[in-house]
Amino acid sequence: MTRILVIDDDQGLAAPLQAYFARFGLELEAKQYPREGLRRLREQGADLVILDVMLPEMDGFEVCRMIRRDSDVPIIMLTARGEVTDRVVGLELGADDYLPKPFDPRELVARVQRILKRSEGRSKADGEIWAFPDLRIDRERQTVEVTGEPIDLTHTEYRLVELLARRPGHPFSRDEILNALRGIDADVYTRAVDVLVSRVRQKLRPVDYIKTVRGAGYAFVAPRL
């Protein structure tokens, strides 16, 4: 079943939406606070995120920005303000669509289905397998192979490899890595990122694709095949 994650502090929204979405084969889970929503997304993933703009802890724009650091999951943003500026900002941050409150659930489902259909086509084109010389990442199974042999990685180690390999050549700062992995492993702190990277490098040998970028952080340097 397709999984939808809603991050919205409106306590009266989740239950009726869950019942309505279920009629279309859509499993909806709701989180009221951004941090628990982000943690849920990192740990279990989702096929689409519905994200309110006005939230406690941090606004929906910041949540969208954090999601886009390491995920291309489709995002529909909701707002009660309905201002053009909000829509523009949300779309510029990487949201896929924008719907003002109050909304008709039929319209929301229609937009969800349209975006999922488009995303499905995009995923097929991109593929769940990322192949590099002597290294293969299976994103669906969350496994890594080096020269055809599976590598024993923890979930946090796998997420590090996937994060860096998502954008070959792009330097990720230690803070970016920390923010992407926080919530998966509570013991990952800024200085521990270096230890984590060192451990992953050891496990990926003989390939050596994680390079230190002086003054910036780390980058994955292998070309996609």
Wavefront OBJ file of the C-alpha trace (Angstrom):
o trace
v 0.000 0.000 0.000
v 1.210 3.483 -0.803
v 2.372 5.261 2.355
v 1.631 8.932 2.922
v 3.176 10.875 5.802
v 1.322 13.964 7.034
v 3.149 16.500 9.202
v 0.450 18.804 10.575
v -0.378 19.911 14.114
v -4.118 20.026 13.371
v -5.356 17.207 15.604
v -8.714 17.124 13.873
v -7.240 16.513 10.433
v -5.566 13.100 10.685
v -8.461 10.751 11.472
v -10.857 11.844 8.702
v -8.046 11.989 6.159
v -6.856 8.504 7.113
v -10.353 7.112 6.538
v -10.790 8.966 3.262
v -7.353 8.089 1.885
v -7.848 4.395 2.740
v -10.685 4.299 0.207
v -8.089 4.926 -2.496
v -5.503 2.426 -1.234
v -3.437 5.125 0.455
v -2.090 4.460 3.966
v -1.781 7.721 5.843
v 0.253 8.300 9.008
v 0.180 11.653 10.792
v 2.774 13.383 12.971
v 2.012 16.625 14.761
v 5.569 17.836 15.330
v 8.254 18.390 12.671
v 11.022 16.558 14.496
v 9.001 13.396 14.962
v 7.856 13.620 11.347
v 11.428 13.966 10.098
v 12.528 11.069 12.295
v 9.696 8.925 10.959
v 10.636 9.778 7.378
v 14.324 8.964 7.905
v 13.690 5.683 9.675
v 10.843 4.251 7.612
v 10.512 6.398 4.507
v 7.297 7.398 2.741
v 5.975 7.601 -0.796
v 4.777 11.183 -0.358
v 4.764 13.838 2.371
v 1.917 16.270 3.060
v 3.419 19.158 4.986
v 1.716 22.050 6.747
v 3.441 25.438 6.653
v 2.454 26.641 10.122
v 3.927 24.183 12.609
v 5.353 24.218 16.140
v 9.154 23.852 16.599
v 9.893 25.070 13.045
v 7.806 26.132 10.066
v 7.032 23.926 7.100
v 9.516 25.758 4.882
v 12.391 24.727 7.138
v 11.060 21.160 7.279
v 10.883 21.105 3.459
v 14.443 22.402 3.278
v 15.650 19.667 5.665
v 13.853 16.922 3.728
v 15.375 18.090 0.456
v 18.911 17.799 1.842
v 18.820 14.038 1.390
v 15.495 13.006 -0.087
v 13.514 13.549 -3.275
v 10.263 12.254 -1.781
v 7.304 14.170 -3.288
v 5.990 16.953 -1.016
v 2.613 18.704 -1.027
v 2.522 21.775 1.206
v -0.606 23.019 2.965
v -1.287 26.457 4.387
v -4.168 28.382 5.867
v -2.643 31.683 4.796
v -2.999 31.201 1.045
v -0.518 33.925 0.200
v 1.229 33.848 -3.171
v 4.580 34.394 -1.444
v 4.098 31.220 0.586
v 3.380 29.213 -2.544
v 6.408 30.590 -4.335
v 8.736 29.965 -1.389
v 7.461 26.427 -0.942
v 7.902 25.554 -4.595
v 11.351 27.151 -4.699
v 12.404 24.987 -1.746
v 11.485 21.867 -3.670
v 7.837 21.196 -2.863
v 5.973 19.487 -5.705
v 2.598 21.126 -5.142
v 0.792 23.555 -2.905
v -2.784 23.472 -1.607
v -4.442 26.217 0.486
v -6.602 25.359 3.502
v -9.457 24.654 3.786
v -9.392 22.047 1.032
v -11.667 19.364 -0.311
v -10.168 15.913 0.430
v -11.108 14.825 -3.087
v -8.840 17.516 -4.497
v -6.010 16.509 -2.169
v -6.316 12.840 -3.174
v -6.395 13.822 -6.862
v -3.205 15.837 -6.432
v -1.540 13.022 -4.475
v -2.392 10.491 -7.175
v -1.164 12.774 -9.947
v 2.171 13.409 -8.210
v 2.652 9.731 -7.326
v 2.043 8.744 -10.949
v 4.583 11.304 -12.098
v 7.023 10.230 -9.367
v 6.655 6.577 -10.317
v 7.747 7.355 -13.845
v 10.654 9.387 -12.527
v 11.722 6.572 -10.181
v 11.700 4.028 -12.979
v 13.909 6.309 -15.017
v 16.267 6.920 -12.112
v 16.215 3.330 -10.940
v 16.475 1.831 -7.480
v 19.959 0.563 -8.283
v 22.861 2.983 -8.294
v 25.854 1.458 -10.038
v 29.418 2.754 -9.840
v 32.675 1.082 -10.861
v 32.984 -1.964 -8.516
v 30.239 -0.619 -6.230
v 26.493 -1.138 -6.348
v 23.819 0.410 -4.114
v 20.370 -1.206 -3.927
v 18.177 1.543 -2.498
v 15.093 -0.642 -2.148
v 16.920 -3.298 -0.114
v 19.300 -0.754 1.420
v 22.331 -2.870 0.626
v 25.765 -2.152 -0.801
v 27.987 -4.483 -2.812
v 31.675 -3.995 -3.533
v 33.146 -6.025 -6.409
v 30.023 -8.183 -6.251
v 30.286 -8.969 -2.526
v 27.704 -7.671 -0.015
v 29.046 -5.291 2.624
v 27.870 -5.545 6.216
v 26.750 -1.991 7.027
v 24.673 -0.665 9.886
v 21.633 1.424 8.968
v 23.515 4.626 9.771
v 26.512 3.539 7.685
v 24.231 2.701 4.753
v 22.512 6.084 4.990
v 25.876 7.811 4.897
v 26.852 5.975 1.700
v 23.493 6.721 0.084
v 23.607 10.381 1.111
v 27.043 10.967 -0.402
v 26.424 8.837 -3.501
v 23.192 10.692 -4.253
v 25.229 13.640 -5.535
v 28.634 12.452 -6.802
v 31.225 15.187 -6.564
v 29.175 17.366 -4.243
v 30.957 18.171 -0.959
v 28.790 17.579 2.116
v 29.749 19.450 5.261
v 29.899 17.645 8.589
v 26.819 19.597 9.696
v 24.884 18.485 6.608
v 25.824 14.875 7.256
v 24.950 15.208 10.909
v 21.555 16.730 10.128
v 20.797 13.990 7.611
v 21.697 11.193 10.029
v 20.367 12.683 13.247
v 17.393 10.731 14.456
v 18.769 7.498 13.032
v 21.590 7.206 15.506
v 21.400 9.440 18.542
v 25.109 8.904 19.136
v 26.130 10.635 15.904
v 27.611 14.004 16.843
v 29.693 16.355 14.752
v 33.080 14.911 15.734
v 31.730 11.381 15.397
v 31.032 12.023 11.697
v 34.754 11.658 11.034
v 34.808 8.354 12.897
v 31.753 7.154 10.984
v 33.280 8.082 7.625
v 36.527 6.331 8.558
v 34.641 3.173 9.500
v 32.660 3.166 6.246
v 35.813 3.699 4.208
v 37.328 0.632 5.817
v 34.282 -1.460 5.019
v 34.144 -0.336 1.376
v 37.740 -1.244 0.603
v 39.251 -1.806 -1.903
v 37.135 0.965 -3.459
v 37.973 4.415 -2.121
v 35.222 6.741 -3.241
v 34.689 8.860 -0.114
v 37.162 11.705 -0.248
v 37.926 14.453 2.241
v 37.338 17.916 0.778
v 39.544 20.310 2.704
v 37.527 23.019 4.412
v 34.246 21.562 3.180
v 33.673 17.991 4.365
v 33.312 14.812 2.350
v 32.356 13.922 -1.216
v 31.611 10.754 -3.155
v 33.827 10.833 -6.224
v 32.855 7.839 -8.366
v 30.931 8.342 -11.647
v 27.496 6.752 -12.049
v 27.385 3.974 -14.658
l 1 2 3 4 5 6 7 8 9 10 11 12 13 14 15 16 17 18 19 20 21 22 23 24 25 26 27 28 29 30 31 32 33 34 35 36 37 38 39 40 41 42 43 44 45 46 47 48 49 50 51 52 53 54 55 56 57 58 59 60 61 62 63 64 65 66 67 68 69 70 71 72 73 74 75 76 77 78 79 80 81 82 83 84 85 86 87 88 89 90 91 92 93 94 95 96 97 98 99 100 101 102 103 104 105 106 107 108 109 110 111 112 113 114 115 116 117 118 119 120 121 122 123 124 125 126 127 128 129 130 131 132 133 134 135 136 137 138 139 140 141 142 143 144 145 146 147 148 149 150 151 152 153 154 155 156 157 158 159 160 161 162 163 164 165 166 167 168 169 170 171 172 173 174 175 176 177 178 179 180 181 182 183 184 185 186 187 188 189 190 191 192 193 194 195 196 197 198 199 200 201 202 203 204 205 206 207 208 209 210 211 212 213 214 215 216 217 218 219 220 221 222 223 224 225
